[in-house]
């Protein structure tokens, strides 16, 4: 599919074939920077999902019978295509989800890193040899694929996160039914074309485009053994609740955050400002790991505030295809309104606004981009109170609170942990004891020291605690969600001996 908008209506990839059967309704992909229509797609229905699940279910036994190495070979073809098309695909990511071009390219890089890790892991040891207390026994832990994996992925990483889910699921021997985000179906189309080009067996990989109703049909179906979900807390909790009530079915959900950065009195403020700007405004604040709370010690508060505000007032918002842009547009009009409501809420709760670029000046909007979904940084300071909604509810935009604290790192941790979320966070300090206190006691899945709280490496688990998640649907830890462990014990002796001193003697009554 070329980079030019097309009048063709694109369908679903099911059982090795492209189909537009089912509902005649369509939806469009738009460029959030210009409002331009990029492509048109068929909206998936219950019958489309049923066909995809049937294809995945039927393909499972043959797929699982292949070796790890044979399954990984299909992904190596995709790995090379991702690398060869890096520039092109990075531009498509930027056009469809609006993040600036270096981030669009990084999205593709992260995807091939994940494919490389998953395919390479096929040749690594799997399972464990476990000592038995009986000398004549061998004991093993083996992994087996769970079956059909339903994957629901978000728009903000439209190439990387699908491969977080699917690369490992497929190499481990599962089949997949995937619904891309409705905001980024073009990226989904290209990924499906890659699987087709790789020649993956029919039914092993299936894609259904559409909205939340298609995703719900996937997650609710009894043929789905594992659900991998990345997205909003509201949807993720609904999925986890439903799946949790079905015996034998698993859900690994990675959701949002109200992430914080602790800046102590021992911080290097050059590092602190840099890390805070990256964490708050990259991807226009539309990362699940973006920071919306900066918790700053009173000794450095004024200087940090002045320096952070100065950058926030000047950070470049513009055409995401231009190298000089730091922040692109928000994803869609509804999300712009959501950000507006969060900004207004902070003011209602007593915030003192330090930077308000929500409505950009006309000269800041690039020529020809008047229909884009533009927002700029919104920065405020507010006295910490536990029940403030603006400090507890995720905005998912360039909306940042400065909170001043006095005392030691224990006080900073108290404020930091006082949120229903627990995904990502960072501490900026030159004191190793403070760093270690944050490492050990911050309620997080992803913790950083003297770094932004954004930036995933595929070989590490990615997920959170509390409201932020119930699993790690990426990298190494995804293996736990898409496989089952079997404890395998084999007797090598000529007689039977039992552990724990249990008698193996069989006694009988005399006749």
C-alpha positions as CSV (number, residue, x, y, z in Angstrom):
1,X,0.0,0.0,0.0
2,X,1.5,3.3,-1.1
3,X,1.9,6.4,1.0
4,X,-0.8,8.2,-1.0
5,X,-4.4,8.2,0.0
6,X,-6.4,5.7,-1.9
7,X,-10.1,5.3,-2.8
8,X,-9.8,1.6,-2.3
9,X,-11.7,0.1,0.7
10,X,-9.3,-2.1,2.6
11,X,-10.6,-5.2,4.4
12,X,-9.6,-7.8,6.9
13,X,-6.9,-10.5,6.7
14,X,-8.5,-13.8,7.7
15,X,-7.4,-17.3,7.1
16,X,-4.7,-16.2,4.6
17,X,-7.1,-14.1,2.5
18,X,-8.2,-10.5,2.2
19,X,-11.9,-10.0,2.7
20,X,-14.4,-7.2,2.7
21,X,-17.3,-9.5,3.4
22,X,-19.8,-8.7,6.2
23,X,-21.0,-5.2,7.2
24,X,-20.9,-2.6,4.5
25,X,-19.9,0.1,7.0
26,X,-16.5,1.7,6.6
27,X,-14.3,4.1,8.5
28,X,-11.4,6.4,7.6
29,X,-7.9,6.9,8.7
30,X,-7.0,10.6,9.1
31,X,-3.8,12.6,9.4
32,X,-4.2,14.3,12.8
33,X,-1.9,17.1,11.6
34,X,-3.9,18.1,8.5
35,X,-7.3,16.3,8.8
36,X,-6.5,14.6,5.4
37,X,-8.2,11.2,4.7
38,X,-5.4,8.7,4.3
39,X,-7.4,5.5,3.5
40,X,-10.7,3.8,4.0
41,X,-11.3,0.5,5.8
42,X,-14.1,-2.0,6.3
43,X,-15.5,-2.0,9.9
44,X,-15.2,-5.4,11.5
45,X,-18.3,-7.2,12.7
46,X,-19.1,-10.2,14.9
47,X,-19.1,-12.4,11.8
48,X,-15.7,-11.2,10.8
49,X,-14.3,-11.9,14.2
50,X,-16.0,-15.3,14.2
51,X,-14.3,-16.2,10.9
52,X,-10.9,-15.0,12.2
53,X,-11.2,-17.0,15.4
54,X,-12.3,-20.1,13.5
55,X,-9.3,-19.8,11.2
56,X,-6.9,-19.3,14.1
57,X,-8.5,-22.3,16.0
58,X,-8.2,-24.6,13.0
59,X,-4.5,-23.5,12.3
60,X,-3.3,-24.0,15.9
61,X,-2.5,-27.7,15.9
62,X,-0.4,-27.6,12.8
63,X,1.4,-24.4,13.8
64,X,2.3,-25.7,17.3
65,X,3.7,-28.9,15.7
66,X,6.5,-26.8,14.0
67,X,9.8,-26.3,15.8
68,X,10.5,-23.0,17.5
69,X,13.1,-22.4,14.8
70,X,10.7,-23.0,11.9
71,X,8.1,-20.7,13.4
72,X,10.7,-17.9,14.0
73,X,11.8,-18.1,10.3
74,X,8.6,-16.3,9.2
75,X,9.4,-13.5,11.6
76,X,12.9,-13.1,10.3
77,X,11.4,-12.1,6.9
78,X,9.4,-9.4,8.7
79,X,12.4,-8.3,10.6
80,X,14.3,-7.6,7.4
81,X,11.3,-5.8,5.8
82,X,10.9,-3.5,8.9
83,X,14.6,-2.6,8.6
84,X,14.5,-2.1,4.8
85,X,11.4,0.1,5.0
86,X,12.4,2.0,8.1
87,X,12.2,5.5,6.6
88,X,9.0,4.9,4.7
89,X,7.2,3.2,7.6
90,X,8.4,5.8,10.1
91,X,6.8,8.5,7.9
92,X,3.6,6.5,7.7
93,X,3.5,6.2,11.5
94,X,4.0,9.9,11.8
95,X,1.3,10.7,9.2
96,X,-1.3,8.4,10.9
97,X,-0.7,9.0,14.6
98,X,0.9,12.5,14.6
99,X,4.1,12.0,16.6
100,X,7.1,13.7,15.3
101,X,9.3,12.0,12.7
102,X,12.1,10.7,14.9
103,X,9.4,9.1,17.1
104,X,7.7,7.6,14.0
105,X,11.0,6.0,13.0
106,X,11.8,4.9,16.5
107,X,8.4,3.1,16.6
108,X,9.6,1.0,13.6
109,X,13.0,0.4,15.1
110,X,11.4,-0.8,18.3
111,X,9.2,-3.2,16.3
112,X,12.2,-4.8,14.6
113,X,14.0,-5.0,18.0
114,X,11.0,-6.9,19.3
115,X,10.9,-9.3,16.3
116,X,14.7,-9.8,16.6
117,X,14.4,-10.6,20.3
118,X,11.4,-13.0,19.8
119,X,12.9,-14.8,16.8
120,X,16.3,-15.0,18.4
121,X,14.8,-16.4,21.6
122,X,13.6,-19.4,19.6
123,X,17.2,-20.7,19.8
124,X,17.6,-20.1,23.5
125,X,16.9,-22.6,26.2
126,X,13.2,-23.1,27.1
127,X,12.0,-24.6,30.3
128,X,14.0,-25.7,33.4
129,X,15.6,-28.9,34.7
130,X,14.5,-29.2,38.3
131,X,16.2,-31.5,40.8
132,X,14.1,-34.3,42.2
133,X,14.7,-35.5,45.7
134,X,14.5,-39.0,44.4
135,X,17.7,-40.0,42.6
136,X,16.0,-42.1,40.0
137,X,13.7,-39.3,38.7
138,X,14.2,-36.5,36.2
139,X,12.0,-33.5,36.6
140,X,11.5,-30.7,34.1
141,X,9.4,-27.6,33.6
142,X,8.2,-27.4,30.0
143,X,6.2,-24.7,28.2
144,X,3.4,-25.3,25.8
145,X,1.4,-22.7,23.7
146,X,-1.9,-21.8,25.1
147,X,-3.8,-21.7,21.8
148,X,-5.5,-18.7,20.3
149,X,-4.3,-15.3,21.5
150,X,-6.4,-12.2,21.0
151,X,-4.4,-9.0,20.7
152,X,-5.8,-5.5,21.1
153,X,-3.3,-2.7,20.6
154,X,-3.3,1.2,20.8
155,X,-2.8,4.0,18.3
156,X,0.2,5.7,19.9
157,X,2.7,2.9,19.1
158,X,0.9,1.4,16.0
159,X,3.8,-0.7,14.8
160,X,5.9,-1.5,17.9
161,X,3.2,-2.6,20.3
162,X,1.6,-5.1,17.9
163,X,4.9,-6.8,17.6
164,X,5.3,-6.7,21.4
165,X,2.2,-8.9,21.5
166,X,2.4,-11.0,18.4
167,X,6.0,-11.8,17.8
168,X,6.3,-13.8,21.1
169,X,2.9,-15.3,20.9
170,X,3.6,-16.7,17.4
171,X,7.1,-18.0,18.1
172,X,5.8,-19.8,21.2
173,X,3.4,-21.6,19.0
174,X,0.1,-19.7,19.4
175,X,-2.1,-18.4,16.6
176,X,-3.3,-14.8,16.7
177,X,-6.4,-12.7,16.0
178,X,-5.5,-9.0,16.2
179,X,-7.5,-5.8,16.2
180,X,-5.4,-2.6,15.5
181,X,-6.6,0.7,17.0
182,X,-9.3,2.3,14.9
183,X,-7.2,5.5,14.7
184,X,-4.2,3.7,13.0
185,X,-5.7,1.1,10.6
186,X,-3.2,2.0,7.8
187,X,-0.3,0.8,10.0
188,X,-2.3,-2.3,10.7
189,X,-2.8,-2.9,7.0
190,X,0.9,-2.7,6.3
191,X,1.7,-5.2,9.1
192,X,-0.8,-7.6,7.8
193,X,0.7,-7.3,4.3
194,X,4.1,-8.1,5.9
195,X,2.7,-11.3,7.3
196,X,1.2,-12.2,4.0
197,X,4.5,-11.5,2.2
198,X,6.3,-13.7,4.7
199,X,4.1,-16.6,3.7
200,X,2.9,-17.4,7.2
201,X,0.5,-20.4,7.1
202,X,-3.2,-19.6,6.6
203,X,-5.0,-18.8,9.8
204,X,-1.9,-18.4,12.0
205,X,-2.1,-14.6,11.8
206,X,-5.5,-12.9,11.4
207,X,-6.4,-9.2,11.5
208,X,-9.8,-7.6,11.9
209,X,-10.1,-3.8,11.5
210,X,-12.7,-1.9,13.4
211,X,-13.9,-0.4,16.7
212,X,-14.2,-1.5,20.3
213,X,-17.1,-3.8,19.5
214,X,-14.9,-5.9,17.3
215,X,-12.2,-6.0,20.1
216,X,-14.9,-7.0,22.7
217,X,-16.0,-9.8,20.5
218,X,-12.4,-11.1,20.3
219,X,-11.8,-10.9,24.0
220,X,-15.2,-12.4,25.0
221,X,-15.0,-15.5,22.8
222,X,-14.4,-18.8,24.4
223,X,-12.0,-19.8,21.7
224,X,-9.5,-17.2,22.9
225,X,-7.2,-18.6,25.5
226,X,-5.1,-15.4,26.2
227,X,-5.9,-11.7,25.7
228,X,-3.0,-9.3,25.4
229,X,-4.2,-5.7,25.7
230,X,-2.5,-2.3,25.8
231,X,-4.7,0.7,26.2
232,X,-6.9,2.7,28.6
233,X,-7.4,1.6,32.2
234,X,-11.2,1.6,31.7
235,X,-11.1,-0.9,28.9
236,X,-8.3,-2.9,30.4
237,X,-10.1,-3.4,33.7
238,X,-13.3,-4.4,31.9
239,X,-11.3,-7.0,30.0
240,X,-9.5,-8.3,33.1
241,X,-12.8,-8.5,35.0
242,X,-14.5,-10.5,32.3
243,X,-11.6,-12.8,31.5
244,X,-10.8,-13.4,35.2
245,X,-14.2,-15.0,35.6
246,X,-13.5,-17.6,32.9
247,X,-11.6,-20.6,34.1
248,X,-8.4,-21.3,32.2
249,X,-8.4,-18.0,30.3
250,X,-5.8,-15.3,30.9
251,X,-5.6,-11.6,30.3
252,X,-2.4,-9.5,30.5
253,X,-3.3,-5.9,30.4
254,X,-0.9,-2.9,30.3
255,X,-2.8,0.3,30.9
256,X,-2.3,4.0,31.8
257,X,-0.5,5.9,34.5
258,X,-0.4,9.1,36.4
259,X,3.4,9.0,36.3
260,X,5.6,11.2,38.5
261,X,9.2,12.4,38.6
262,X,10.8,13.0,42.0
263,X,13.4,15.8,41.9
264,X,15.2,15.9,45.2
265,X,17.4,18.5,46.8
266,X,20.4,16.5,45.5
267,X,19.3,16.7,41.8
268,X,21.4,17.9,38.9
269,X,19.0,20.4,37.6
270,X,20.3,20.1,34.0
271,X,19.4,16.5,34.1
272,X,16.1,17.2,35.9
273,X,14.8,19.7,33.4
274,X,15.9,17.6,30.4
275,X,14.3,14.5,31.8
276,X,11.1,16.3,32.8
277,X,10.6,17.9,29.4
278,X,11.1,14.6,27.6
279,X,8.8,12.8,30.0
280,X,6.0,15.4,29.8
281,X,5.9,16.5,26.2
282,X,7.3,13.7,23.9
283,X,4.5,12.2,21.8
284,X,2.5,15.3,23.0
285,X,2.1,13.6,26.3
286,X,0.3,10.7,24.7
287,X,2.3,7.9,26.1
288,X,1.1,5.6,28.9
289,X,4.5,6.4,30.6
290,X,4.3,10.2,30.1
291,X,4.8,12.2,33.3
292,X,2.0,14.4,34.5
293,X,3.4,15.1,38.0
294,X,6.7,16.7,38.9
295,X,7.4,16.4,42.6
296,X,10.1,18.9,43.4
297,X,12.0,19.5,46.7
298,X,11.6,23.0,48.1
299,X,15.3,23.7,48.0
300,X,15.5,23.5,44.2
301,X,11.8,24.2,43.4
302,X,12.1,27.8,42.3
303,X,15.0,27.3,40.1
304,X,13.6,24.1,38.6
305,X,10.2,25.8,38.0
306,X,11.8,28.8,36.2
307,X,13.9,26.6,33.9
308,X,11.1,24.1,33.2
309,X,8.6,26.8,32.4
310,X,11.0,28.5,30.1
311,X,11.4,25.4,28.0
312,X,7.6,24.6,28.1
313,X,6.9,28.1,26.8
314,X,9.3,27.6,23.8
315,X,9.1,23.9,23.0
316,X,8.5,23.5,19.2
317,X,5.0,22.4,18.3
318,X,4.5,21.9,14.6
319,X,4.4,19.7,11.5
320,X,5.4,16.2,12.8
321,X,7.2,15.5,9.5
322,X,9.6,18.3,10.1
323,X,12.9,17.5,12.0
324,X,12.7,20.7,14.0
325,X,9.3,19.7,15.6
326,X,9.3,18.5,19.2
327,X,5.6,18.0,19.6
328,X,3.1,17.1,16.9
329,X,-0.7,17.2,17.2
330,X,-3.1,15.3,19.4
331,X,-4.6,12.2,17.9
332,X,-8.1,13.4,17.3
333,X,-10.7,16.1,18.1
334,X,-12.3,14.2,20.9
335,X,-8.9,13.8,22.6
336,X,-8.3,17.6,22.3
337,X,-11.5,18.1,24.2
338,X,-10.5,15.6,26.9
339,X,-7.2,17.5,27.4
340,X,-9.2,20.8,27.6
341,X,-11.4,19.3,30.4
342,X,-8.4,18.1,32.4
343,X,-6.8,21.6,32.1
344,X,-10.0,23.2,33.3
345,X,-10.3,20.8,36.2
346,X,-6.9,21.7,37.5
347,X,-7.9,25.4,37.5
348,X,-11.2,24.5,39.3
349,X,-9.2,22.7,41.9
350,X,-7.0,25.7,42.7
351,X,-4.1,25.4,40.3
352,X,-1.9,28.4,39.5
353,X,-1.3,28.2,35.7
354,X,2.3,28.7,34.7
355,X,2.1,27.9,31.0
356,X,-1.1,27.8,28.9
357,X,-0.5,27.0,25.3
358,X,-3.5,24.8,24.9
359,X,-4.8,27.0,22.1
360,X,-1.8,27.7,20.0
361,X,-1.3,31.1,18.4
362,X,-2.2,31.2,14.7
363,X,1.5,31.7,13.7
364,X,2.4,28.4,15.5
365,X,0.1,26.3,13.4
366,X,1.9,25.2,10.2
367,X,0.6,26.4,6.8
368,X,-2.0,24.1,5.4
369,X,-2.6,22.4,8.8
370,X,-5.5,24.4,10.1
371,X,-7.6,21.2,10.4
372,X,-5.1,19.5,12.6
373,X,-5.7,18.7,16.3
374,X,-3.3,21.1,17.8
375,X,-2.5,21.6,21.5
376,X,0.5,22.9,23.4
377,X,1.9,22.5,26.9
378,X,-0.2,23.2,29.9
379,X,1.8,23.6,33.1
380,X,0.6,24.5,36.6
381,X,1.6,24.4,40.2
382,X,-0.7,23.2,43.0
383,X,-0.4,22.4,46.7
384,X,-0.5,18.6,47.3
385,X,-3.7,17.2,48.6
386,X,-4.5,13.5,48.4
387,X,-8.0,13.9,46.9
388,X,-7.3,16.3,44.1
389,X,-8.6,14.8,40.9
390,X,-6.0,16.6,38.8
391,X,-3.3,14.7,40.6
392,X,-5.0,11.3,40.3
393,X,-6.7,11.2,36.9
394,X,-4.8,10.5,33.8
395,X,-5.0,13.2,31.1
396,X,-2.9,11.6,28.4
397,X,-1.7,14.9,27.1
398,X,0.8,17.7,27.6
399,X,-0.7,18.5,31.0
400,X,1.8,18.8,33.9
401,X,1.5,19.6,37.6
402,X,4.4,20.9,39.7
403,X,4.1,19.8,43.3
404,X,6.5,21.2,45.9
405,X,7.6,19.1,48.9
406,X,9.7,19.6,52.0
407,X,11.5,16.9,54.0
408,X,13.4,13.8,53.0
409,X,12.9,11.3,50.3
410,X,10.2,9.5,52.4
411,X,7.9,12.5,52.0
412,X,8.5,12.5,48.2
413,X,7.7,8.8,48.0
414,X,4.5,9.3,50.0
415,X,3.3,11.9,47.5
416,X,4.6,9.9,44.5
417,X,2.8,6.7,45.6
418,X,-0.5,8.5,46.4
419,X,-2.2,7.7,43.1
420,X,-4.3,4.8,41.9
421,X,-1.8,4.1,39.1
422,X,1.6,2.6,39.2
423,X,3.2,2.3,35.7
424,X,6.3,4.5,35.3
425,X,8.3,7.0,37.3
426,X,11.7,8.5,37.8
427,X,13.9,10.1,40.4
428,X,16.6,12.7,39.8
429,X,19.3,12.8,42.4
430,X,23.0,12.5,42.9
431,X,22.5,10.7,46.2
432,X,22.6,6.9,45.8
433,X,20.6,6.3,49.0
434,X,17.7,8.4,47.6
435,X,18.0,6.5,44.3
436,X,17.8,3.1,46.1
437,X,14.9,4.2,48.2
438,X,12.9,5.1,45.1
439,X,14.0,1.9,43.4
440,X,12.8,-0.2,46.3
441,X,9.7,1.6,47.5
442,X,8.1,3.5,44.5
443,X,5.0,1.6,43.5
444,X,5.8,1.1,39.9
445,X,6.5,-1.4,37.2
446,X,9.0,0.8,35.4
447,X,11.5,2.9,37.5
448,X,14.2,5.2,36.2
449,X,17.1,7.1,37.8
450,X,18.4,10.3,36.3
451,X,16.5,9.6,33.1
452,X,13.1,10.4,31.6
453,X,10.4,7.9,32.6
454,X,9.8,7.1,29.0
455,X,11.8,4.7,26.8
456,X,11.3,0.9,26.7
457,X,13.9,-1.7,25.8
458,X,12.3,-4.8,24.5
459,X,14.4,-7.3,26.5
460,X,12.9,-5.8,29.8
461,X,9.3,-6.4,31.1
462,X,6.9,-3.6,30.4
463,X,3.9,-3.1,32.7
464,X,2.7,-1.7,36.0
465,X,1.0,-2.3,39.3
466,X,-2.3,-1.1,40.8
467,X,-4.6,0.4,38.3
468,X,-1.9,0.4,35.6
469,X,-2.0,-3.3,34.8
470,X,-2.3,-6.9,35.7
471,X,0.5,-8.3,33.5
472,X,3.3,-7.6,31.2
473,X,2.2,-8.1,27.6
474,X,5.6,-7.5,26.1
475,X,9.1,-8.9,25.9
476,X,10.2,-11.7,28.2
477,X,7.3,-11.6,30.5
478,X,4.7,-12.0,27.7
479,X,5.9,-15.6,27.5
480,X,4.2,-16.2,30.9
481,X,0.9,-15.1,29.4
482,X,1.0,-17.1,26.1
483,X,2.3,-20.4,27.4
484,X,1.4,-22.9,30.0
485,X,3.9,-24.6,32.3
486,X,3.9,-28.4,32.6
487,X,5.9,-30.1,35.3
488,X,7.2,-33.3,33.7
489,X,8.6,-36.0,35.9
490,X,10.0,-39.3,34.5
491,X,11.1,-42.4,36.5
492,X,14.5,-43.9,35.4
493,X,14.6,-46.6,38.0
494,X,13.1,-50.1,37.8
495,X,10.9,-49.6,40.8
496,X,8.7,-46.7,42.0
497,X,10.0,-44.4,44.8
498,X,8.0,-41.5,46.1
499,X,9.1,-38.1,47.4
500,X,8.5,-36.9,51.0
501,X,9.0,-40.5,52.2
502,X,5.6,-41.5,50.9
503,X,5.4,-45.3,50.9
504,X,5.1,-46.9,47.5
505,X,4.3,-50.3,49.0
506,X,0.9,-51.8,48.1
507,X,-0.5,-53.9,50.9
508,X,-3.4,-56.3,50.5
509,X,-5.6,-58.3,52.8
510,X,-4.7,-61.9,53.0
511,X,-7.3,-64.3,51.5
